[in-house]
Amino acid sequence: MRLWHYRIIPALSRQHLLGQWRECLAITGAIRKNGRVNHATVNRLNDFDLQHLFVYVELVKREMTRRGYKTSDKSHQKLIDDVEYDWTQPISFSENEVGDVLLTDGEPLFDGFHDKRYLLQNLYMMQEKADTDQIEKKTWEQMLKQVAKKYPEFLKMK
């Protein structure tokens, strides 16, 4: 399980974006079953209000919609059953000029989790995928461009 840093969602490859949707569904299923997640890479979610997860799912949903990807009614119902998240009801949040996502109360999305360090870890993983042709170089370059709004120094990772 992994939640890619929210800043790279718009640049994820098709495979990774659809995989992220499946991860969101797996996470909500774990929350429904156990009241929390229990996997090393996502355990930090337990420290956050569900609103953070809802905003994250909204970001994935928006990117999938932008690309014209369809999801099943069954998966929408699963979100409702698991965590009472209704896909058809937009979640409020804001995004500033450098791409920080803020909840309605001004709290940064996954503050202390989706930070610069975690973003760098994600980028190193994606860089390896680009180096080994698991993602297109164009996708990798789009990721760097996406995060450069706030971290222009990451453009040097080319």
Number of C-alpha atoms within 10 A of each C-alpha: 16 15 19 20 19 21 23 20 21 19 20 21 18 14 9 14 21 16 16 20 18 14 17 21 18 17 25 26 19 16 17 17 11 10 13 16 20 16 13 9 11 14 13 14 19 13 10 13 10 15 17 19 20 22 22 22 22 19 19 20 19 16 17 19 12 10 11 9 13 9 13 8 9 9 14 16 14 19 22 14 14 19 17 13 22 15 17 7 8 13 18 12 19 16 12 8 8 13 15 14 22 19 17 12 8 10 12 18 23 23 12 11 16 18 15 14 11 14 18 15 13 17 21 13 12 18 21 13 15 18 13 11 10 12 19 14 16 12 17 24 16 16 23 24 17 21 23 17 15 15 13 12 11 17 14 8 11 10
